[in-house]
Amino acid sequence: MKRILKNTQGFTLVEMMVVMLVITVLLVITIPNIAKHNENINTKGCEAYKKMVEAQVQAFVLEKGMYPSSIGDLIAGNYLPENAGGCPGGKTKLTIGPNGQIIETTEVAAAK
């Protein structure tokens, strides 16, 4: 005698909807926090990058006896990598002033 077993276990539509609701609430809570932390990370990365460029300017002065006129001088002298010149995130560019001070320039996106 054969017995046919039916699998009657499973999730109902209501249970699945509750799970989807919980996942949606968690996503709504976490996504704004991630975006806030991303901007904070870019700000701290820019500060660290600026300090690194300041240190490389001092190294340039010690070796050459003069201040570099631009970031390009630091790149040409292998003090900075070739893609240097801006902070992480690409919104802030760094330039060198006449006495070796680092000047931050914020780029404004062009309106379309």
N, C-alpha and C positions, 0 to 999 in steps of 0.2 A: 504494500500500500504506500503510495506516494503521497507525501504531504507537501503542498505548495505553501512556502512561507512568503508572506507579504511583509515588506519593510514599511511599517507605518510610522517609523520615527523620522523626525525632520523638523525643520523650522517652519513656523507659520508666517504668513505675510506680515502680521502685526509684529511679531518678534523681529523680523528683518527690518521693518520700518523703525523700530526702537533702536536697533543697533546703528542704522544709518543716521538717526537723529543724534545719537551720542557722538559718533565720529564727526559729524558736521559741527557740533558745538565745540569739540576739541580743536578742530581746524580754525574756527572763527576766533578762538582765544589765542592760539599759538602764532598764526601768520603775522599779525601786527607786531608781536614781540620780536619775531625774527627780523622783520624789516627795521625795527628800531635798533637792534643790536648790530645789524649790517652797517648802518651809518656810523655808529659808535666805533666799530672796527676800522672803518675807512678814516675817521678822524685821528685815531691813535696811530694808524699806519702812516698818515701824512706827517704827524709830529715826529715820529721815529725817522722817517725818510729825510725830513728837514735837518735833524741833528746829524745824520750821516753825511749829508752834503756839507754842512758846516765843518765837520771833522775833515772832510776831503779838501775843503778850501784851505784849512790850516796846514794840511800836509803839503799842498801845492805851494803855499807861501814859504814853508820851511825849505823845500827843495829848490824853488825857482827864485825866491827873494822878492816876489811881487804877487799881487792879487790877480786871480784869473778875471778876464773881462766878461766871460760868459760861461754857461754850463758847457758849451761846446769845447772850451779850453780844457775842462776837467775830463770830458769824454776823450778828447784827442790825446791827453796825457795818460790815459788808462786809469784815471782815478775813479771814474764812474763807468757803468756799462753803456753800450751804445743806445739803448732804448731809454736812457735816463732823461729827466727833465720835468717830470710831473709826479704828483702824488698818486697813490692807489685810488682808483675810482675815476681818474682822468679829469676831475673838475678843477683842480688847482695845479698851476704851473709854477715852477720856481725859477727865479732869475737871480743874478748876483749883482749887488750894488757896487759903487766905486770903492768902498772900503772893505769889501768882502762880505758884507752883510747879505743874508738871504732874504729875498723879497718874494712873498706869495702873491700870485695873480690868479684870481678866480675867473674862470671862463663862463660867460653867459651864453646859453644855448640860443642859437638864432631861431627866430620865429618863422614858421613856414606859412 
